Amino acid sequence: VQLVESGGGLVQPGGSLRLSCAASGLTFSAYDMRWYRQAPGKARELVASIKIAGGVTNYADSVQGRFSISRDNAKKTVYLQMNSLKPEDTAVYYCNANFYTRDYWGQGTQVTVSS
């Protein structure tokens, strides 16, 4: 199983980025997909999640209304659209695939919000 994130980078406050996570080696449509992030010196936190069916989504309070998670089961890809970025959004962002006790992680992509 591989999860490969892309789309991170340096952006100014107020800017936007779209992260992508391409999955292989698993039945993607069967997995709940999540984005986590970890800032230096802080614990990893759940940012957004999307269920396998119906596209039910949930967001951390800190990103509600600014971030949007979506998935394309045909492309085996999950996305995180991040708008109105703030310096406190700076972190390594990780993609996670979960199906009961099966749990897989990507290697992470750095997002830095700075002027």
C-alpha positions as CSV (number, residue, x, y, z in Angstrom):
1,V,0.0,0.0,0.0
2,Q,1.3,3.5,-0.9
3,L,-0.2,6.9,-0.1
4,V,1.7,9.7,-1.8
5,E,0.9,13.3,-0.9
6,S,1.7,16.3,-3.1
7,G,0.9,19.9,-3.4
8,G,2.6,21.4,-0.3
9,G,4.8,24.4,-0.4
10,L,5.3,28.0,0.7
11,V,2.3,30.3,0.6
12,Q,1.6,33.8,1.9
13,P,-1.1,34.3,4.6
14,G,-4.5,34.4,2.9
15,G,-3.4,32.2,0.1
16,S,-4.6,28.8,-1.1
17,L,-3.1,25.4,-1.7
18,R,-4.6,22.1,-2.8
19,L,-3.1,18.9,-1.4
20,S,-3.5,15.6,-3.2
21,C,-3.0,12.1,-1.9
22,A,-2.8,9.3,-4.5
23,A,-3.4,5.8,-3.2
24,S,-2.3,2.4,-4.6
25,G,-2.4,-1.1,-3.5
26,L,-5.7,-0.9,-1.7
27,T,-9.4,-0.9,-2.5
28,F,-9.6,2.9,-2.2
29,S,-13.4,3.1,-2.2
30,A,-13.6,1.0,1.0
31,Y,-11.5,3.3,3.1
32,D,-12.3,6.3,5.1
33,M,-9.8,9.0,4.2
34,R,-8.3,11.6,6.5
35,W,-5.9,14.4,6.5
36,Y,-3.8,15.0,9.6
37,R,-1.2,17.6,10.3
38,Q,1.7,18.0,12.8
39,A,3.4,21.3,13.6
40,P,6.9,21.4,15.2
41,G,6.6,20.5,18.9
42,K,2.9,19.6,18.7
43,A,0.9,16.5,18.5
44,R,-0.5,15.2,15.3
45,E,-4.1,16.4,14.8
46,L,-7.0,15.4,12.6
47,V,-7.8,18.1,10.1
48,A,-10.5,16.6,8.0
49,S,-12.1,13.3,7.1
50,I,-14.3,11.9,4.4
51,K,-16.4,8.7,4.6
52,I,-16.5,6.0,2.0
53,A,-20.1,6.4,1.1
54,G,-22.1,9.6,0.7
55,G,-19.0,11.7,1.1
56,V,-19.8,12.7,4.7
57,T,-17.1,15.1,5.8
58,N,-15.9,16.4,9.2
59,Y,-13.5,19.1,10.0
60,A,-11.5,20.4,12.9
61,D,-12.9,23.6,14.3
62,S,-9.7,25.4,13.4
63,V,-10.2,24.8,9.7
64,Q,-14.0,24.7,9.4
65,G,-15.1,27.0,6.6
66,R,-11.6,27.3,5.1
67,F,-10.6,23.8,4.2
68,S,-12.5,21.3,2.0
69,I,-11.9,17.6,1.7
70,S,-13.0,15.6,-1.3
71,R,-12.3,12.3,-3.0
72,D,-12.3,10.8,-6.5
73,N,-12.7,7.0,-6.1
74,A,-12.0,6.4,-9.8
75,K,-8.6,8.1,-9.5
76,K,-8.0,6.7,-6.0
77,T,-7.2,10.2,-4.8
78,V,-8.2,12.4,-1.9
79,Y,-7.8,16.2,-1.9
80,L,-7.6,18.9,0.7
81,Q,-8.4,22.4,-0.6
82,M,-7.0,24.9,1.8
83,N,-8.1,28.5,1.5
84,S,-7.5,31.6,3.7
85,L,-4.4,30.1,5.0
86,K,-2.9,31.3,8.3
87,P,0.6,31.0,9.7
88,E,-0.8,28.6,12.3
89,D,-1.7,26.2,9.5
90,T,2.1,25.6,9.0
91,A,2.7,21.9,9.5
92,V,3.5,18.6,7.8
93,Y,0.3,17.3,6.3
94,Y,-0.3,13.6,6.3
95,C,-2.8,11.5,4.4
96,N,-4.4,8.5,6.2
97,A,-6.5,5.6,4.9
98,N,-8.5,3.7,7.5
99,F,-10.6,0.5,7.2
100,Y,-11.4,-1.0,10.6
101,T,-8.0,-2.1,11.9
102,R,-6.2,-1.3,8.7
103,D,-4.5,2.0,8.9
104,Y,-2.0,3.4,6.4
105,W,-0.1,6.7,6.2
106,G,1.7,8.8,3.6
107,Q,5.1,10.3,4.1
108,G,3.7,13.8,4.5
109,T,4.0,17.1,2.7
110,Q,5.2,20.4,4.2
111,V,2.9,23.4,4.2
112,T,4.5,26.7,5.2
113,V,2.4,29.8,5.5
114,S,4.6,32.9,5.8
115,S,5.1,36.3,4.4
